[in-house]
Amino acid sequence: MLFPSEVFLFVFLPVVLVVYYALLRKTKTLKNIFLLVASLFFYAWGEPTYVFLMIGTILVNWLLGIAVDAFRGKKAVVRLLFVLLVLVNIGTLGWYKYSEFTVLQINRFLHTNIPVPIVALPIGISFYTFQAMSYVIDVYRRRGKVQKNPLQVGLYIALFPQLIAGPIVRYETIAEQIHNRVENLADFSAGVTRFCIGLGKKVLIANNMAVIADNAFGLIINGEFQASMGMAWLGAVAYTLQIFFDFSGYSDMAIGLGQMFGFHFEENFNYPYISRTVSEFWRRWHISMQTWFRDYVYFPLGGSRVSRPRLILNLFVVWLLTGMWHGANWTFIAWGLMYFVILTFEKLTGLGKKDYWWGHIYTMVFVIIGWVIFRSTGMGNALLYIKAMFGIGAKGIIDKAVWAYIAQNWIYFVFAIIGCAPIIPRIDERLKNSRIWQVVYAAGILVCLFVSVSFISNNAYNPFIYFNF
């Protein structure tokens, strides 16, 4: 079940809100049980079989959490439990995400004929697997108390606002909120506003950018890019905007939904496209994933307080895993390793801490090229597309299709560019006490909601990039 869908907006969410606030308003335990049941139903709507896999993940990590808490004084036992934690969680994730890819590569390079397993990828498995591991690790680190009741662990892992597309909520962030959160009108109204903004980002901007990006990336036919250099850049920029507003829009909706039920998730995006270094970009993009790898992989490996060769190895491991986390394709691995090279260079030279006037241009060029690799179906297509962006193999400098797409979608590009910078929040901060601004802002939110719902009701193009992660 997707947030920007009629069944979620007009059936699931209203029913859950009515039951939660009208029927269960005085009992936190029943509220938690109800939210868990609703979340499992939400997931089962799209994954009627794999919901049992998620339940199994919950139970296994609940038991591991109890075990590491009970045996924390016995290092040998704890090490064994953490080996089990990695084998079960990463093993399961690896099977569903990489089994088919791995066998294909073995057959390709070793000229074998091993049967290729056809394994459907469970929705959101990368997100809820990382959260499950976070629970056990944070319990061991005493950054949240162990839950004796598996239903509480289930609520943390399966809570529907962040279940299928994040943000990746670490256990320490909401450990106390499971039992002691407070719902109030201010949070609820702020959550509704945040949800509407996220819905508009996804439906009005990301989906319209997707039309341009999909058409542009589909112009590689028979090993050639069948359009101009301008079209290659337009498609790359459109995808750059699509993936940001798609993912940040879903994060906004998730954070807003969490606020409606009294949960406070951490921010996942902080205007990454205003960055002046690639290091800054990754401090602002998909923050929950970056902090997860930082706290549970990079720091345990020694972080940056190690020798230079070990620092390079630590960065290599983190960015290889980051690429692999996104999917089973050489493009994701190449994308991750591209950032390993750039970020290692910035860290070793100190460039990542500078603030040069040209930094924004250099950062965005690498980011856009990175998204081309990320979006392409294979490395061959990625290289063909990148070469076309620089005039190699392209059919001219610019063509009529470029001007046609701009003419048809200029309003979406304008709103996208405005939304890439903290312009509206700064205006809101300065004018928040103005009644005229409050009315204008509220009217804008209502218009955004109305138009978004209209697009959804008319079955407008509605792809979802992170649905496969």
Secondary structure by P-SEA (a helix, b strand, c coil): cccccccccccaaaaaaaaacccccccaaaaaaaaaaaaaaaaacccccaaaaaaaaaaaaaaaaaaaaaacccaaaaaaaaaaaaaaaaaaaaaaccaaaaaaaaaaaccccccccccccccaaaaaaaaaaaaaaaaaaccccccccaaaaaaaaccccccccccccccccccccccbbbbcaaaaaaaaaaaaaaaaaccccaaaaaaaaaaaaaccccccccccaaaaaaaaaaaaaaaaaaaaaaaaaaaaaaaaaccccccccccccccccaaaaaaccaaaaaaaaaaccccccccccccaaaaaaaaaaaaaaaaaaacccaaaaaaaaaaaaaaaaaaaaccccccccaaaaaaaaaaaaaaaaaacccaaaaaaaaaaaacccccccccaaaaaaaaacaaaaaaaaaaacaaaaaaaaaccccaaaaaaaaaaaaaaaaaaaaaaaaccccccccccc
